[in-house]
Amino acid sequence: MKKLLLSAAALMAFSIAISIFQMSCTKIANSQTPSYTLQPATTTKLGGVIPDGTTISVDATGKISAPNSYTLQAATTTKLGGVIPDGTTISVDATGKISANAATQVGKLLYGVTGATEPANAIWTSNFDGSNPQKINITMPTGIVIAPDNIRISPDHKTIFFSAHTIPPASILYYLYSCNIDGTNLRQIRNQGANGVSVEVAY
């Protein structure tokens, strides 16, 4: 009986020791658990994010989503954005491809200038106040000069029509020419021969 009591006491002491050891380990483990602060995410690092509530929203379940609608802002000289081609100087096709149209003469003067010698006759353009004068470079055939007092422009402001003639003292022959507003695509429209020709463009 005495041995049985001693065995029970030893077993009880062993159980108590095991319990004390477990409690001690739990306290040590709890004391070693550090506090943690979620760091903000970056473009190269995972982390926490806060939806701005405008372009990204979050519902009560924590689900985030982007709004379905977006309004493209108009472009400025300093900001990217949407543009609307004017259909005159810039056009857009059915595929969305934009392109510059041929040069036009809008809001400017178009006039002829007679040089010191007749081959210097030329067509010029400038602002309405005479500023920014620019010669339109037109390469005429040899022996033919522009008649600077007989110039017209097409209703779409893209084509110039003008008279031209051969250089005296040879027999004077008269012609009617056209070209783009920048002087390219020169074409002889009419050979009037010895009779003068004037230019009138209907509007």
Residue, then its C-alpha position, 0 to 999 in steps of 0.5 A: m500500500k505504501k508503494l502504491l501511494l508513493s507511485a501515485a505521488a510521484l506520478m502526480a508530481f510528474s504531471i504538475a512539472i509537465s504542466i508548469f513547463q508547458m505554461s512557461c513555454t506559452k509565456i515565452a512564446n507570447s512574449q516573443t510575438p512581435s507587433y506588425t505594421l503593414q507597409p504601403a505598396t510600391t511599384t516594386k514591393l507588395g504592401g497595403v493600398i488605399p483605394d482613392g474612392t474615385t477611380i478605384s472603390v471598395d465595397a463592404t466585403g472588401k471587393i475593389s472595382a474600377p468605375n465603368s465610365y470614363t470621360l476623356q478630358a480635352a487636350t491643351t498645349t501642356k496636357l495630353g487629352g482628346v482632340i477633334p480634327d477640324g476637318t479642314t487642315i486635319s482629317v480623320d478616316a473611318t479607322g481613326k487615322i488622322s492626316a494633315n490636308a493640303a496647305t490652305q490660305v485662310g485669313k491671309l493676303l495673297y498678292g503679286v509682286t513685280g520685281a526689278t526685272e520681269p522674271a522676278n514677278a512672284i506671288w506672295t502671302s502675308n497677314f492682313d496687317g502686312s506682317n510675315p510676308q512670304k514668297i510662294n516658291i513657284t518654278m515657272p517654265t523657262g521663258i514664262v513669267i507670272a502676271p502678278d496683277n492677275i491672281r485668284i484663289s479657289p473657294d477651298h483656299k487650296t489652289i492658286f490660279f494665275s495668268a502668265h506670259t512669255i518674256p518680251p521683246a519676243s511675241i508675247l504669248y499668254y497662259l493660264y496656270s494653277c498650283n497648290i497654295d505652297g507652289t507645288n503641282l504647277r499645271q498649265i490649264r490653258n494656252q491662250g496664244a497671243n490673246g491676253v487671258s484674265v482669271e476669274v474664279a466663281y464663288 
